[in-house]
Structures are given as structure tokens and as C-alpha cells.
Amino acid sequence: MKKYLLLLFLLCIGAKSFSQNTSPVEAAPYTQKAEFPGGDEAFKKQFMDMLHAYVDTQSYAINGKVTFVINIAPDGKMNRLDVLPKIKNAEMFIDDVKYAMKKIKGKWKPAMKDSTPVDSKMIVKVDFSTNGYDHD
């Protein structure tokens, strides 16, 4: 009988540990997303144009999809760039992409939380095997 109770107890603990977590949902980080003049597609087009103009992709051993995570500061400027996946010895590549980003015309209208400008992110995925970008 003790074996059955122990087995039942272990099954209850196991079922509880595999059940879904129903914690409260976090509030959105902002109430209005950042906007680029002309919209996201206009930004992605300018981003790709500047990549082609200022980054010699043949100089780098990059083949495949690369995700650029661009931070848009409360003042509307792009102030940080993360490149995923991490690329070995990519300092020069990242510097070239940052230079290309500085050449993009237009200033972001920052994201807002309540009525305060906040940081936000823009994600652009580029496939360097075809030099296209995903629409995410």
C-alpha cells in the first residue's frame, strides 16, 4: 500500500512540474512603437541600400542569415547594433555596418510608454547568400 501511495505522490509531483505556468502577463514595454519616416519597409530598403553601398560582403566569410538588432534610443537615434549569430572576428564587419547605418536618411520617432520616449528595437534579417531580407 505504501508503494502505491508513494507512486501516486510522485505522479502528482511530476504532473505539477510539467503543467503550464500561469503567471501574470507582463505589460507591453511601450504603448506606441518607434516609427521611421515612410514605415518599416522604407527603413529596411534604406538599410539594404546602405549595406550594399558601404559593406563589401565579399571581404567577410559570411554566408547565410544574419539578424541585425538595432536599438532606437529615446532621442530617435540608432545607438546600438547587435549581430546574431555571433560571427568570429566580426569587429570590422560590425564597424562597416554601423557606418552604413549612419548614412541612412531620416530620424526615428521613438517608441513611447505612456507619454515618455523609451528604447525600442528594430530587427532586420538579411540572407547574405541571396542578399535579401525577411519580412518579420
Secondary structure, DSSP 8 states (H G I E B T S, - for coil): -HHHHHHHHHHHHHHHHHS---------S-SB--B-TT-HHHHHHHHHHHHHHH--GGGS---SEEEEEEEE-TTS-EEEEEEES--TT-HHHHHHHHHHHHT--S--B-EEETTEEE-EEEEEEEETTTTEE---
